[in-house]
Amino acid sequence: MKILIVGVSGFIGKNFIESYSGEDELYGIYNSSTDIEDFVDKKNIKIKLFKCDLTNPGNTKKLSETIGSIDKCIFLVSNTDIPRSKIEPSYDFKITTFSLINFLTYFKVDKFVYMSTAGVYDGLSGELNVEDEVNPTYPYCISKLTAEYYVKFFYQVKTIKEYVILRFGGAFGKYCKPNKFVSKLINDISNGQNEIHIYGDGQNFVNVMYAKDVVNALNVVLNSNITNLICNLGAENLTITEIVKKTAQTLQKHVDIVYTPKKQTRSIWDLNSLLILTKSLILKEVIHLKVQ
């Protein structure tokens, strides 16, 4: 049985393959990473790695012919520079959504796990669940929601036999970029920084998980018979202020929180804008869907 991790060189991908202890064959796709091959060699991980730019239809098609059909797939690819999505929404869409379209155009997958984001709830408040109507305004969140719709589309046309969409709040742990919120917070407090700056009033809820718990959740999803659904994935909901205070308490440090008021800005991008952009990019690249 083949398990394919798309975006294997990222934070979650590395944690997953490092801890994997099953008997299935592992395959991994990466693009710009310069360290994933050394990482696999040093950790003595049995996995077949493939370098591919999934925004290129020709390269994606050629790779699909090399790898063949996939039993289980975890799709982790997305734009990781979230602020950039507001400056260059077309870039964000290309990396986050168009790569998914290309992949599912050419690959056949029995079970597809898509790592989406809790950011699709952008603009909503209070207790949230997957039944709530969503209408995100931030380009990164719009791209992720659009990708969710495409996962459902490829399920309808039989490219995917089963799917699970995970709306994920965020993670921290080994191999995480040091500028990620929780990782940076831990490093700052550990290194003696006693003043923590928060953008806004600190009341936004954040749902974070330790990397090991994320990997455990992914393994449960891969082996579960419950499919074709959307799930929220995360631990306890905490406000940003609560996370700062709990982190400081755990590290036995005292910190002062400084709040910086948000500037009121209005994004010109909405879901309809990205859907129009979807059509434009698809026409440029000329995708041929094989619908059964």
Disulfide bonds with the S-S distance in Angstrom:
none
